[in-house]
Amino acid sequence: MITRETPLARAIRIAFLALWLVITLFPLYWIAVTSFKSPGSVFSYPLTYWPKVFSLENYAGLFAKSQFGVYVANSLVVSISAALVATLISLLSAYVLARFEFRSKGALLMGFLVTQMIPSFIALGPLYLMFTSLGLVDNRFGLTLIYIAVCIPFCTVMLRGFFANVPDALEEAAMIDGCSRVGALFRVLVPVMKPGIVAAFIFNFVNCWNELFLSVTLINSDGKKTIPTALNGFISSYNIDWGSMSAAAVLTIVPTMVLFAFASRYIVQGLTAGAVKG
């Protein structure tokens, strides 16, 4: 039986959602406004919630005082490479977990889930020692490898849910027509699962793009830093360059916003498809 929502309940719900929206969006708004203030007016009192004069000085100073373009390029290379490889490996492992029965399958899935509950900074020490012995410290390839390893467990569990919603009859029909199992996977299942694959890639990309602890630990050279590491550099013991940091934060958020805007349809389809059946 479906109960109709009363006008009072509807008003309370809308008011709560509006308040939540304001609380969520205000930090983003404040960062954007601060980035367009002149450096001298960032700490002006009383606070101004809208700049009297919009200034691009923080953005110009960002590229003049630092290698921000290099940081963006490093983040793009590392994040896209890690997201692509992790999505491909997770696609194959999720297919195996969804289509085959074998011993320790449940334990393997549980292990994937447990890894998501462990804070990443706990493993920083052992990872640093291991990467030092392998010569992968201060190396973008090494950072990409660790990002791939971090993304695979969650992405595998995510894609396994998508495979579970695709009928076995599709690949069986393809194999009867002469396709190998790998051919049926890439020719039949992958096109059907495109929304889920795009959603998994975007989650991987965003996680790599925003990751800080591993990049700060493993990257030392200024020319190899990613954007989160560079943003951390604006904080010193005695001062925080809020203007430059705000400008950098705005430029950092833009790629992910554009990515979500263009791929929002795939994300919604992928998440709803993967949530129906595990």
Secondary structure in CASP SS format (residue, H / E / C, confidence):
PFRMAT SS
TARGET T0000
AUTHOR 0000-0000-0000
METHOD secondary structure of the structure
MODEL  1
M C 1.00
I C 1.00
T C 1.00
R C 1.00
E C 1.00
T C 1.00
P H 1.00
L H 1.00
A H 1.00
R H 1.00
A H 1.00
I H 1.00
R H 1.00
I H 1.00
A H 1.00
F H 1.00
L H 1.00
A H 1.00
L H 1.00
W H 1.00
L H 1.00
V H 1.00
I H 1.00
T H 1.00
L H 1.00
F H 1.00
P H 1.00
L H 1.00
Y H 1.00
W H 1.00
I H 1.00
A H 1.00
V H 1.00
T H 1.00
S H 1.00
F C 1.00
K C 1.00
S C 1.00
P H 1.00
G H 1.00
S H 1.00
V C 1.00
F C 1.00
S C 1.00
Y C 1.00
P C 1.00
L C 1.00
T C 1.00
Y C 1.00
W C 1.00
P C 1.00
K C 1.00
V C 1.00
F C 1.00
S C 1.00
L C 1.00
E H 1.00
N H 1.00
Y H 1.00
A H 1.00
G H 1.00
L H 1.00
F H 1.00
A H 1.00
K H 1.00
S C 1.00
Q C 1.00
F H 1.00
G H 1.00
V H 1.00
Y H 1.00
V H 1.00
A H 1.00
N H 1.00
S H 1.00
L H 1.00
V H 1.00
V H 1.00
S H 1.00
I H 1.00
S H 1.00
A H 1.00
A H 1.00
L H 1.00
V H 1.00
A H 1.00
T H 1.00
L H 1.00
I H 1.00
S H 1.00
L H 1.00
L H 1.00
S H 1.00
A H 1.00
Y H 1.00
V H 1.00
L H 1.00
A H 1.00
R H 1.00
F C 1.00
E C 1.00
F C 1.00
R C 1.00
S C 1.00
K H 1.00
G H 1.00
A H 1.00
L H 1.00
L H 1.00
M H 1.00
G H 1.00
F H 1.00
L H 1.00
V H 1.00
T H 1.00
Q C 1.00
M C 1.00
I C 1.00
P C 1.00
S H 1.00
F H 1.00
I H 1.00
A H 1.00
L H 1.00
G H 1.00
P H 1.00
L H 1.00
Y H 1.00
L H 1.00
M H 1.00
F H 1.00
T H 1.00
S H 1.00
L H 1.00
G C 1.00
L C 1.00
V C 1.00
D C 1.00
N C 1.00
R H 1.00
F H 1.00
G H 1.00
L H 1.00
T H 1.00
L H 1.00
I H 1.00
Y H 1.00
I H 1.00
A H 1.00
V H 1.00
C H 1.00
I H 1.00
P H 1.00
F H 1.00
C H 1.00
T H 1.00
V H 1.00
M H 1.00
L H 1.00
R H 1.00
G H 1.00
F H 1.00
F H 1.00
A H 1.00
N C 1.00
V C 1.00
P C 1.00
D H 1.00
A H 1.00
L H 1.00
E H 1.00
E H 1.00
A H 1.00
A H 1.00
M H 1.00
I H 1.00
D C 1.00
G C 1.00
C C 1.00
S C 1.00
R H 1.00
V H 1.00
G H 1.00
A H 1.00
L H 1.00
F H 1.00
R H 1.00
V H 1.00
L H 1.00
V H 1.00
P H 1.00
V H 1.00
M C 1.00
K H 1.00
P H 1.00
G H 1.00
I H 1.00
V H 1.00
A H 1.00
A H 1.00
F H 1.00
I H 1.00
F H 1.00
N H 1.00
F H 1.00
V H 1.00
N H 1.00
C H 1.00
W H 1.00
N H 1.00
E C 1.00
L C 1.00
F H 1.00
L H 1.00
S H 1.00
V H 1.00
T H 1.00
L H 1.00
I C 1.00
N C 1.00
S C 1.00
D H 1.00
G H 1.00
K H 1.00
K C 1.00
T C 1.00
I H 1.00
P H 1.00
T H 1.00
A H 1.00
L H 1.00
N H 1.00
G C 1.00
F C 1.00
I E 1.00
S C 1.00
S C 1.00
Y C 1.00
N C 1.00
I E 1.00
D C 1.00
W H 1.00
G H 1.00
S H 1.00
M H 1.00
S H 1.00
A H 1.00
A H 1.00
A H 1.00
V H 1.00
L H 1.00
T H 1.00
I H 1.00
V H 1.00
P H 1.00
T H 1.00
M H 1.00
V H 1.00
L H 1.00
F H 1.00
A H 1.00
F H 1.00
A H 1.00
S H 1.00
R H 1.00
Y H 1.00
I H 1.00
V H 1.00
Q H 1.00
G H 1.00
L H 1.00
T H 1.00
A H 1.00
G H 1.00
A C 1.00
V C 1.00
K C 1.00
G C 1.00
END
